[in-house]
Amino acid sequence: MKKNLWSVLLCSTLFVSTAVIAQDATVKEMKDASGKTIEKDPNDTIPSVWKKGGLLSLNVNQGSLSNWAAGGDRASLSIASLVNLYAFYKKDKHIWDNNLDLAYGIVSTTSLGTRKSDDRFDFLSKYGYQIGQKHWYVGALFNFRTQFAKGYSYPEDKSKVQTSDFFAPAYVLLSPNLTYQPSDNFSVSLSPATARWTIVAHDSLSSVGAFGVDPGKKAKTEFGAFASVNYKTKLGENIAYQGRLDLFSNYLHNPQNIDLYLTNVLLLKVTKYITVNFSLDMIYDDDVKTIDKDGNAAGPKPQLKQLMGIGLAYRFKN
Protein backbone atom coordinates (compact mmCIF):
# COMPACT_ATOMS: atom_id res chain seq x y z
CA MET A 1 0.00 0.00 0.00
CA LYS A 2 2.82 2.40 0.93
CA LYS A 3 4.61 1.58 -2.31
CA ASN A 4 1.50 2.41 -4.33
CA LEU A 5 1.03 5.70 -2.42
CA TRP A 6 4.63 6.75 -3.03
CA SER A 7 4.24 5.93 -6.71
CA VAL A 8 1.15 8.13 -6.99
CA LEU A 9 2.88 11.03 -5.19
CA LEU A 10 5.96 10.70 -7.42
CA CYS A 11 3.86 10.74 -10.59
CA SER A 12 1.88 13.75 -9.37
CA THR A 13 5.07 15.67 -8.57
CA LEU A 14 6.54 14.94 -12.00
CA PHE A 15 3.28 16.01 -13.71
CA VAL A 16 3.10 19.31 -11.79
CA SER A 17 6.79 20.06 -12.40
CA THR A 18 6.42 19.37 -16.10
CA ALA A 19 3.33 21.62 -16.28
CA VAL A 20 5.09 24.45 -14.45
CA ILE A 21 8.14 24.19 -16.69
CA ALA A 22 5.92 24.18 -19.78
CA GLN A 23 3.97 27.15 -18.44
CA ASP A 24 7.19 29.06 -17.74
CA ALA A 25 8.36 28.38 -21.29
CA THR A 26 5.02 29.58 -22.69
CA VAL A 27 5.10 32.78 -20.62
CA LYS A 28 8.69 33.41 -21.71
CA GLU A 29 7.73 32.95 -25.36
CA MET A 30 4.83 35.39 -24.95
CA LYS A 31 7.13 37.98 -23.34
CA ASP A 32 9.69 37.57 -26.11
CA ALA A 33 6.99 37.94 -28.74
CA SER A 34 5.58 41.07 -27.13
CA GLY A 35 9.00 42.70 -27.19
CA LYS A 36 9.60 42.08 -30.86
CA THR A 37 9.15 44.84 -33.45
CA ILE A 38 7.32 44.09 -36.67
CA GLU A 39 9.17 45.20 -39.76
CA LYS A 40 6.82 46.16 -42.61
CA ASP A 41 7.61 45.40 -46.17
CA PRO A 42 7.74 48.76 -48.00
CA ASN A 43 6.01 47.11 -50.95
CA ASP A 44 3.00 46.34 -48.72
CA THR A 45 2.58 49.94 -47.54
CA ILE A 46 0.06 51.95 -49.60
CA PRO A 47 0.33 55.72 -48.96
CA SER A 48 -2.91 57.66 -48.45
CA VAL A 49 -3.87 59.63 -51.55
CA TRP A 50 -6.71 61.53 -49.83
CA LYS A 51 -6.26 64.30 -47.28
CA LYS A 52 -9.64 65.04 -45.64
CA GLY A 53 -10.84 67.22 -42.81
CA GLY A 54 -12.91 70.19 -41.78
CA LEU A 55 -14.05 72.74 -39.24
CA LEU A 56 -17.36 72.98 -37.40
CA SER A 57 -18.09 76.23 -35.56
CA LEU A 58 -21.03 77.63 -33.60
CA ASN A 59 -21.22 81.07 -31.97
CA VAL A 60 -24.12 82.13 -29.72
CA ASN A 61 -24.57 85.52 -28.03
CA GLN A 62 -27.53 86.50 -25.84
CA GLY A 63 -28.37 89.63 -23.85
CA SER A 64 -31.27 91.19 -21.95
CA LEU A 65 -31.95 94.57 -20.28
CA SER A 66 -34.43 95.61 -17.61
CA ASN A 67 -34.76 99.21 -16.42
CA TRP A 68 -31.35 99.89 -17.94
CA ALA A 69 -30.72 103.64 -17.75
CA ALA A 70 -28.27 103.65 -20.65
CA GLY A 71 -30.95 102.21 -22.94
CA GLY A 72 -30.86 99.45 -25.50
CA ASP A 73 -32.96 96.54 -26.72
CA ARG A 74 -34.75 94.55 -24.04
CA ALA A 75 -33.48 91.28 -25.50
CA SER A 76 -31.07 90.18 -28.20
CA LEU A 77 -29.87 86.86 -29.57
CA SER A 78 -27.40 86.07 -32.32
CA ILE A 79 -26.40 82.69 -33.70
CA ALA A 80 -23.68 82.06 -36.30
CA SER A 81 -22.71 78.66 -37.68
CA LEU A 82 -19.90 77.68 -40.03
CA VAL A 83 -18.99 74.39 -41.70
CA ASN A 84 -15.84 74.02 -43.79
CA LEU A 85 -15.07 70.62 -45.35
CA TYR A 86 -12.21 69.67 -47.65
CA ALA A 87 -10.95 66.61 -49.52
CA PHE A 88 -7.65 66.79 -51.39
CA TYR A 89 -6.50 63.99 -53.71
CA LYS A 90 -2.92 63.65 -54.93
CA LYS A 91 -1.37 60.70 -56.73
CA ASP A 92 1.40 60.61 -59.31
CA LYS A 93 0.68 63.59 -61.59
CA HIS A 94 -2.96 64.00 -60.62
CA ILE A 95 -4.47 66.41 -58.09
CA TRP A 96 -8.13 66.96 -57.25
CA ASP A 97 -9.05 69.56 -54.62
CA ASN A 98 -12.59 69.85 -53.21
CA ASN A 99 -13.81 72.45 -50.72
CA LEU A 100 -17.30 73.10 -49.29
CA ASP A 101 -18.17 76.23 -47.26
CA LEU A 102 -21.52 76.47 -45.48
CA ALA A 103 -22.51 79.39 -43.25
CA TYR A 104 -25.72 80.68 -41.72
CA GLY A 105 -26.40 83.25 -39.02
CA ILE A 106 -29.32 85.20 -37.56
CA VAL A 107 -29.68 88.21 -35.27
CA SER A 108 -32.88 88.77 -33.28
CA THR A 109 -33.60 91.92 -31.26
CA THR A 110 -36.72 93.33 -29.62
CA SER A 111 -36.87 96.41 -31.83
CA LEU A 112 -35.75 94.97 -35.19
CA GLY A 113 -37.11 91.43 -35.05
CA THR A 114 -35.19 88.57 -36.67
CA ARG A 115 -32.78 89.26 -39.51
CA LYS A 116 -30.23 87.20 -41.38
CA SER A 117 -26.57 88.00 -40.72
CA ASP A 118 -24.86 85.36 -42.84
CA ASP A 119 -25.93 82.92 -45.56
CA ARG A 120 -23.55 81.03 -47.85
CA PHE A 121 -23.31 77.79 -49.82
CA ASP A 122 -20.06 77.56 -51.79
CA PHE A 123 -18.62 74.43 -53.42
CA LEU A 124 -15.31 74.51 -55.30
CA SER A 125 -13.78 71.56 -57.15
CA LYS A 126 -10.51 71.71 -59.09
CA TYR A 127 -8.70 68.97 -61.05
CA GLY A 128 -5.16 69.24 -62.39
CA TYR A 129 -2.63 67.13 -64.29
CA GLN A 130 1.03 67.96 -63.76
CA ILE A 131 2.91 69.26 -66.78
CA GLY A 132 6.46 70.45 -67.39
CA GLN A 133 7.65 72.23 -64.28
CA LYS A 134 7.10 70.61 -60.90
CA HIS A 135 4.22 72.80 -59.65
CA TRP A 136 2.27 73.50 -62.84
CA TYR A 137 -0.98 71.73 -63.67
CA VAL A 138 -3.48 71.87 -66.52
CA GLY A 139 -7.07 70.94 -65.77
CA ALA A 140 -10.53 72.31 -65.00
CA LEU A 141 -12.34 74.15 -62.23
CA PHE A 142 -16.01 74.01 -61.16
CA ASN A 143 -17.65 76.40 -58.71
CA PHE A 144 -21.23 76.61 -57.43
CA ARG A 145 -22.48 79.36 -55.10
CA THR A 146 -25.91 80.16 -53.70
CA GLN A 147 -27.66 80.72 -50.33
CA PHE A 148 -30.10 78.88 -48.07
CA ALA A 149 -32.87 81.36 -47.26
CA LYS A 150 -34.65 84.55 -48.32
CA GLY A 151 -32.81 87.84 -47.99
CA TYR A 152 -34.29 91.31 -47.44
CA SER A 153 -33.27 94.95 -47.40
CA TYR A 154 -34.77 97.17 -44.70
CA PRO A 155 -35.45 100.72 -45.98
CA GLU A 156 -36.04 103.41 -43.36
CA ASP A 157 -39.73 103.84 -42.44
CA LYS A 158 -40.80 101.26 -45.05
CA SER A 159 -41.63 97.58 -45.20
CA LYS A 160 -38.81 95.17 -45.88
CA VAL A 161 -38.05 94.37 -49.53
CA GLN A 162 -37.09 90.87 -50.65
CA THR A 163 -33.80 90.93 -52.54
CA SER A 164 -32.74 87.27 -52.77
CA ASP A 165 -33.72 83.65 -52.13
CA PHE A 166 -32.47 80.08 -52.50
CA PHE A 167 -31.18 79.78 -56.11
CA ALA A 168 -31.81 83.50 -56.55
CA PRO A 169 -29.06 84.07 -57.24
CA ALA A 170 -27.02 80.95 -57.90
CA TYR A 171 -23.72 81.07 -59.77
CA VAL A 172 -22.27 78.17 -61.77
CA LEU A 173 -18.77 78.54 -63.19
CA LEU A 174 -16.88 76.09 -65.40
CA SER A 175 -13.32 76.84 -66.40
CA PRO A 176 -10.49 74.97 -68.13
CA ASN A 177 -7.38 76.43 -66.56
CA LEU A 178 -3.69 76.47 -65.84
CA THR A 179 -2.79 76.21 -62.14
CA TYR A 180 0.35 76.95 -60.19
CA GLN A 181 0.21 75.01 -56.90
CA PRO A 182 3.50 74.63 -54.99
CA SER A 183 1.70 73.26 -51.89
CA ASP A 184 -1.72 72.38 -50.47
CA ASN A 185 -1.80 75.83 -48.85
CA PHE A 186 -1.42 78.03 -51.94
CA SER A 187 -2.65 77.96 -55.53
CA VAL A 188 -3.27 80.35 -58.43
CA SER A 189 -5.57 79.33 -61.30
CA LEU A 190 -5.84 81.24 -64.59
CA SER A 191 -8.26 80.77 -67.49
CA PRO A 192 -8.79 82.95 -70.58
CA ALA A 193 -11.95 81.01 -71.53
CA THR A 194 -14.53 80.61 -68.76
CA ALA A 195 -18.30 80.10 -68.85
CA ARG A 196 -20.44 81.49 -66.02
CA TRP A 197 -24.19 81.14 -65.52
CA THR A 198 -26.25 83.36 -63.21
CA ILE A 199 -29.52 81.70 -62.15
CA VAL A 200 -32.50 83.55 -60.64
CA ALA A 201 -35.20 80.93 -59.98
CA HIS A 202 -37.51 83.34 -58.11
CA ASP A 203 -40.38 84.64 -60.30
CA SER A 204 -40.72 88.17 -58.91
CA LEU A 205 -36.95 88.73 -58.83
CA SER A 206 -36.40 87.42 -62.34
CA SER A 207 -39.32 89.53 -63.64
CA VAL A 208 -37.44 92.73 -62.71
CA GLY A 209 -34.10 91.51 -64.04
CA ALA A 210 -32.42 91.01 -60.65
CA PHE A 211 -28.71 90.07 -60.62
CA GLY A 212 -28.30 90.98 -64.29
CA VAL A 213 -30.65 88.46 -65.93
CA ASP A 214 -32.94 89.77 -68.67
CA PRO A 215 -36.39 90.63 -67.21
CA GLY A 216 -38.55 87.50 -67.23
CA LYS A 217 -35.57 85.18 -67.78
CA LYS A 218 -34.32 82.72 -65.18
CA ALA A 219 -30.68 82.51 -66.29
CA LYS A 220 -27.91 84.49 -67.93
CA THR A 221 -24.81 83.14 -69.67
CA GLU A 222 -21.49 84.97 -69.60
CA PHE A 223 -18.14 84.16 -71.22
CA GLY A 224 -14.85 85.66 -70.13
CA ALA A 225 -11.55 85.40 -68.28
CA PHE A 226 -11.23 84.04 -64.76
CA ALA A 227 -8.55 83.99 -62.06
CA SER A 228 -8.65 82.43 -58.58
CA VAL A 229 -6.15 82.66 -55.70
CA ASN A 230 -6.45 80.40 -52.63
CA TYR A 231 -4.24 80.72 -49.56
CA LYS A 232 -4.20 79.37 -46.02
CA THR A 233 -1.53 79.47 -43.35
CA LYS A 234 -0.79 79.26 -39.62
CA LEU A 235 0.24 82.68 -38.28
CA GLY A 236 1.11 81.19 -34.91
CA GLU A 237 0.62 78.09 -32.83
CA ASN A 238 -3.05 78.96 -32.24
CA ILE A 239 -3.83 81.35 -35.12
CA ALA A 240 -4.90 80.28 -38.62
CA TYR A 241 -5.91 82.27 -41.71
CA GLN A 242 -7.75 81.21 -44.86
CA GLY A 243 -8.53 83.43 -47.84
CA ARG A 244 -9.81 83.26 -51.41
CA LEU A 245 -9.97 85.80 -54.24
CA ASP A 246 -11.92 85.24 -57.48
CA LEU A 247 -11.83 87.67 -60.43
CA PHE A 248 -14.02 87.48 -63.56
CA SER A 249 -14.17 89.66 -66.67
CA ASN A 250 -17.15 89.24 -69.03
CA TYR A 251 -15.99 89.52 -72.65
CA LEU A 252 -19.57 90.06 -73.83
CA HIS A 253 -20.40 93.15 -71.73
CA ASN A 254 -18.12 95.77 -70.15
CA PRO A 255 -15.03 93.55 -69.85
CA GLN A 256 -13.19 96.39 -68.10
CA ASN A 257 -15.57 96.11 -65.10
CA ILE A 258 -14.14 93.13 -63.26
CA ASP A 259 -16.35 91.14 -60.87
CA LEU A 260 -14.70 90.38 -57.53
CA TYR A 261 -15.41 87.78 -54.84
CA LEU A 262 -13.19 87.88 -51.74
CA THR A 263 -13.41 85.89 -48.49
CA ASN A 264 -11.15 86.08 -45.42
CA VAL A 265 -11.39 84.03 -42.22
CA LEU A 266 -9.10 84.41 -39.20
CA LEU A 267 -9.33 81.88 -36.35
CA LEU A 268 -7.77 82.25 -32.90
CA LYS A 269 -7.79 79.08 -30.79
CA VAL A 270 -8.38 79.88 -27.09
CA THR A 271 -8.82 76.31 -25.81
CA LYS A 272 -9.26 72.95 -27.50
CA TYR A 273 -12.89 73.68 -28.39
CA ILE A 274 -13.25 77.47 -27.98
CA THR A 275 -12.16 79.88 -30.72
CA VAL A 276 -12.47 83.54 -31.65
CA ASN A 277 -13.20 84.02 -35.36
CA PHE A 278 -13.19 87.07 -37.59
CA SER A 279 -14.44 87.09 -41.18
CA LEU A 280 -14.46 89.79 -43.84
CA ASP A 281 -16.15 89.24 -47.22
CA MET A 282 -16.33 91.58 -50.20
CA ILE A 283 -18.31 91.20 -53.43
CA TYR A 284 -18.48 93.44 -56.46
CA ASP A 285 -20.65 92.38 -59.39
CA ASP A 286 -21.20 94.90 -62.16
CA ASP A 287 -24.62 93.36 -62.92
CA VAL A 288 -26.01 93.48 -59.37
CA LYS A 289 -28.05 96.54 -58.42
CA THR A 290 -28.09 97.54 -54.76
CA ILE A 291 -30.96 99.02 -52.72
CA ASP A 292 -30.54 102.46 -51.12
CA LYS A 293 -31.88 103.52 -47.70
CA ASP A 294 -35.17 104.65 -49.29
CA GLY A 295 -35.79 101.26 -50.90
CA ASN A 296 -34.97 102.36 -54.45
CA ALA A 297 -32.73 100.48 -56.87
CA ALA A 298 -29.22 101.89 -57.10
CA GLY A 299 -26.17 101.08 -59.19
CA PRO A 300 -23.61 98.37 -58.44
CA LYS A 301 -21.50 98.99 -55.35
CA PRO A 302 -18.96 97.01 -53.33
CA GLN A 303 -20.77 94.71 -50.89
CA LEU A 304 -19.06 94.25 -47.53
CA LYS A 305 -19.79 91.82 -44.71
CA GLN A 306 -17.84 91.61 -41.44
CA LEU A 307 -18.52 89.16 -38.62
CA MET A 308 -16.74 88.52 -35.34
CA GLY A 309 -17.62 86.04 -32.61
CA ILE A 310 -16.47 83.60 -29.96
CA GLY A 311 -17.84 80.10 -29.63
CA LEU A 312 -17.33 76.39 -29.98
CA ALA A 313 -15.22 74.97 -32.77
CA TYR A 314 -14.11 71.46 -33.66
CA ARG A 315 -11.40 70.58 -36.21
CA PHE A 316 -10.85 67.12 -37.63
CA LYS A 317 -8.66 65.53 -40.27
CA ASN A 318 -7.40 62.10 -41.35
Residue pairs with C-beta under 8 A, 6 or more apart in sequence:
48 318
49 89
49 90
49 91
50 87
50 88
50 89
50 318
51 86
51 87
51 88
51 89
51 90
51 184
51 317
51 318
52 86
52 87
52 88
52 317
52 318
53 85
53 86
53 315
53 316
53 317
53 318
54 83
54 84
54 85
54 86
54 315
54 316
54 317
55 82
55 83
55 84
55 267
55 313
55 314
55 315
56 82
56 83
56 313
56 314
57 80
57 81
57 82
57 83
57 275
57 277
57 311
57 312
57 313
57 314
58 79
58 80
58 81
58 82
58 311
58 312
58 313
59 78
59 79
59 80
59 81
59 105
59 277
59 309
59 310
59 311
59 312
60 77
60 78
60 79
60 311
61 76
61 77
61 78
61 309
62 76
62 77
62 78
63 73
63 75
63 76
63 77
64 74
64 75
64 76
65 72
65 73
65 74
65 75
66 74
73 109
73 110
73 111
73 112
74 110
75 109
75 110
76 107
76 108
76 109
76 110
77 107
77 108
77 109
78 105
78 106
78 107
78 108
78 117
78 309
79 105
79 106
80 103
80 104
80 105
80 117
80 118
80 307
80 309
80 311
81 102
81 103
81 104
81 105
82 101
82 102
82 103
82 277
83 100
83 101
83 102
83 103
84 99
84 100
84 101
84 102
84 242
85 99
85 100
86 97
86 98
86 99
86 100
87 97
87 98
88 95
88 96
88 97
88 98
88 184
89 95
89 96
89 97
90 96
93 129
93 130
94 127
94 128
94 129
94 130
95 126
95 127
95 128
95 130
95 137
95 139
95 181
96 125
96 126
96 127
96 128
97 124
97 125
97 126
97 184
97 187
98 123
98 124
98 125
98 126
99 123
99 124
99 125
100 122
100 123
100 124
101 120
101 121
101 122
101 123
101 263
102 120
102 121
102 122
103 118
103 119
103 120
104 116
104 118
104 119
104 120
104 148
104 149
105 116
105 117
105 118
105 119
105 307
106 114
106 115
106 116
106 117
107 114
107 115
107 116
107 117
108 114
108 115
112 154
115 152
115 154
116 149
116 151
116 152
117 307
118 305
118 307
119 147
119 148
119 149
119 151
120 145
120 147
121 144
121 145
121 146
121 147
121 148
122 143
122 144
122 145
123 143
123 144
123 145
124 141
124 142
124 143
125 141
125 142
125 143
126 139
126 140
126 141
126 142
126 177
126 179
126 187
126 189
127 139
127 140
127 141
128 137
128 138
128 139
128 179
128 181
129 137
129 138
129 139
130 136
130 137
131 137
131 138
135 180
135 181
135 182
136 178
136 179
136 180
137 178
137 179
137 180
137 181
138 176
138 177
138 178
138 179
139 176
139 177
139 179
140 174
140 175
140 176
140 177
141 173
141 174
141 175
141 176
141 177
141 189
141 191
141 226
141 228
142 173
142 174
142 175
143 171
143 172
143 173
143 175
143 246
144 170
144 171
144 172
144 173
145 170
145 171
145 261
146 166
146 167
146 169
146 170
146 171
147 164
147 165
147 166
148 166
149 165
149 166
150 162
150 164
150 165
150 166
151 162
151 163
151 164
151 165
152 160
152 161
152 162
152 163
153 160
153 161
153 163
153 291
153 295
154 160
154 161
155 161
155 291
155 292
155 293
155 294
155 295
156 293
156 294
158 294
158 295
161 291
161 295
162 204
162 205
163 205
163 210
163 291
164 202
164 205
164 210
165 201
165 202
165 205
166 201
167 199
167 200
167 201
167 202
168 199
168 200
168 201
168 202
168 205
168 206
168 210
168 211
169 198
169 199
169 200
169 210
169 211
170 198
170 199
170 201
171 196
171 197
171 198
171 199
172 196
172 197
172 199
173 194
173 195
173 196
173 197
173 226
173 248
174 194
174 195
174 196
175 189
175 191
175 193
175 194
175 195
175 226
176 191
176 193
177 189
177 190
177 191
177 194
177 226
178 189
178 190
178 191
179 187
179 188
179 189
179 190
180 187
180 188
181 187
181 188
185 231
185 232
185 233
186 230
186 231
186 232
187 228
187 229
187 230
188 227
188 228
188 229
189 226
189 227
189 228
189 229
190 226
190 227
191 225
191 226
191 227
192 225
193 223
193 225
194 223
194 224
194 225
194 226
194 248
195 221
195 222
195 223
196 221
196 222
196 223
196 224
196 226
196 248
196 250
197 219
197 220
197 221
197 222
198 211
198 212
198 213
198 219
198 220
198 222
198 287
199 218
199 219
200 206
200 210
200 211
200 213
200 217
200 218
200 219
201 218
202 210
205 211
206 213
206 215
206 216
206 217
206 218
207 215
207 216
208 215
209 215
210 289
211 220
211 285
211 287
211 288
212 220
212 285
212 286
212 287
212 288
213 219
213 220
214 220
220 287
222 248
222 250
222 252
222 253
223 250
223 251
223 252
224 248
224 249
224 250
224 251
224 252
224 255
225 248
225 249
225 251
225 255
226 246
226 247
226 248
226 249
227 246
227 247
228 244
228 245
228 246
228 247
229 244
229 245
230 243
230 244
231 241
231 242
231 243
231 244
232 240
232 241
232 242
232 243
233 240
233 241
234 240
234 241
235 241
238 268
238 269
238 270
239 266
239 267
239 268
239 269
240 266
240 267
240 269
241 264
241 265
241 266
241 267
242 264
242 265
242 267
243 262
243 263
243 264
243 265
244 261
244 262
244 263
245 260
245 261
245 262
246 260
246 261
246 262
247 258
247 259
247 260
248 258
248 259
249 255
249 256
249 257
249 258
249 259
250 257
250 259
250 286
254 286
257 286
258 284
258 286
259 284
259 285
259 286
259 287
260 282
260 283
260 284
261 282
261 283
262 281
262 282
262 283
263 279
263 281
264 279
264 280
264 281
265 277
265 278
265 279
266 277
266 278
266 279
267 275
267 276
267 277
267 313
268 275
268 276
268 277
269 275
269 313
270 276
270 310
273 312
273 313
273 314
274 310
274 311
274 312
274 313
275 310
275 311
275 312
275 313
276 308
276 309
276 310
277 307
277 308
277 309
277 310
277 311
277 313
278 306
278 307
278 308
279 305
279 306
279 307
279 308
280 304
280 305
280 306
281 304
281 305
281 306
282 302
282 303
282 304
282 305
283 302
283 303
284 300
284 301
284 302
284 303
285 300
286 300
287 300
288 300
288 303
289 297
289 298
289 299
289 300
290 297
290 298
290 299
290 300
290 301
290 303
291 297
291 298
292 298
